[in-house]
Amino acid sequence: MDKQSNLITGVITAPAQPTDTAKILFIKIGELTLNKYYRLLSKARKKGLLVDTGELAAISHAFLDSLVETDRKR
């Protein structure tokens, strides 16, 4: 997730949690949330857009919980 815009810029798979940078925040999510993300992404791409974290949080309680947990760690 791009910290400044709150847009989800991509998905990666890694054996360990990547280190956040000044610009990018990595959030661990599960398969169900990932499926919801891909559905939103499909709709967004038709309009030439990216998915906003708020959109995904609105339909995925697990993602919202991940955001809260990530914020607590900072």
GUMAR-613690 format. One record per residue (C-alpha): x, y, z; residue in three letters. Coordinates in nm, 3 decimals. Layout:
// GUMAR-613690
PT,X,Y,Z,type
PT,X,Y,Z,ALA
...
***
This chain:
// GUMAR-613690
PT,X,Y,Z,type
PT,0.000,0.000,0.000,MET
PT,0.128,0.343,-0.090,ASP
PT,0.130,0.534,0.240,LYS
PT,0.060,0.873,0.086,GLN
PT,-0.233,0.778,-0.138,SER
PT,-0.369,0.472,0.049,ASN
PT,-0.386,0.290,-0.284,LEU
PT,-0.298,-0.078,-0.305,ILE
PT,-0.020,-0.079,-0.562,THR
PT,0.031,-0.453,-0.584,GLY
PT,0.040,-0.795,-0.423,VAL
PT,0.350,-0.996,-0.339,ILE
PT,0.409,-1.340,-0.195,THR
PT,0.700,-1.373,0.043,ALA
PT,0.815,-1.635,0.297,PRO
PT,0.852,-1.359,0.558,ALA
PT,0.689,-1.021,0.617,GLN
PT,0.874,-0.762,0.403,PRO
PT,1.009,-0.452,0.573,THR
PT,0.799,-0.139,0.536,ASP
PT,0.964,0.162,0.375,THR
PT,0.899,0.534,0.402,ALA
PT,0.669,0.503,0.101,LYS
PT,0.527,0.149,0.113,ILE
PT,0.340,-0.037,0.387,LEU
PT,0.312,-0.416,0.366,PHE
PT,0.001,-0.578,0.515,ILE
PT,-0.037,-0.952,0.562,LYS
PT,-0.374,-1.082,0.441,ILE
PT,-0.545,-1.415,0.390,GLY
PT,-0.686,-1.585,0.086,GLU
PT,-1.046,-1.466,0.133,LEU
PT,-0.935,-1.103,0.155,THR
PT,-0.711,-1.152,-0.146,LEU
PT,-1.007,-1.283,-0.347,ASN
PT,-1.211,-0.975,-0.249,LYS
PT,-0.920,-0.754,-0.350,TYR
PT,-0.897,-0.915,-0.693,TYR
PT,-1.271,-0.862,-0.751,ARG
PT,-1.233,-0.493,-0.664,LEU
PT,-0.921,-0.470,-0.879,LEU
PT,-1.103,-0.613,-1.179,SER
PT,-1.367,-0.339,-1.151,LYS
PT,-1.108,-0.067,-1.086,ALA
PT,-0.892,-0.161,-1.386,ARG
PT,-1.187,-0.112,-1.619,LYS
PT,-1.181,0.252,-1.510,LYS
PT,-0.800,0.276,-1.512,GLY
PT,-0.782,0.295,-1.132,LEU
PT,-0.623,0.114,-0.837,LEU
PT,-0.804,-0.017,-0.529,VAL
PT,-0.817,0.215,-0.228,ASP
PT,-0.755,0.053,0.110,THR
PT,-1.082,0.201,0.236,GLY
PT,-1.278,0.018,-0.034,GLU
PT,-1.127,-0.315,0.066,LEU
PT,-1.165,-0.244,0.438,ALA
PT,-1.535,-0.168,0.382,ALA
PT,-1.602,-0.520,0.250,ILE
PT,-1.342,-0.719,0.445,SER
PT,-1.342,-0.714,0.823,HIS
PT,-1.023,-0.921,0.821,ALA
PT,-0.846,-0.655,0.615,PHE
PT,-0.973,-0.380,0.845,LEU
PT,-0.841,-0.577,1.143,ASP
PT,-0.504,-0.613,0.965,SER
PT,-0.489,-0.237,0.913,LEU
PT,-0.562,-0.172,1.280,VAL
PT,-0.305,-0.428,1.390,GLU
PT,-0.042,-0.285,1.154,THR
PT,-0.113,0.065,1.287,ASP
PT,-0.070,-0.054,1.647,ARG
PT,0.273,-0.195,1.565,LYS
PT,0.394,0.141,1.439,ARG
***
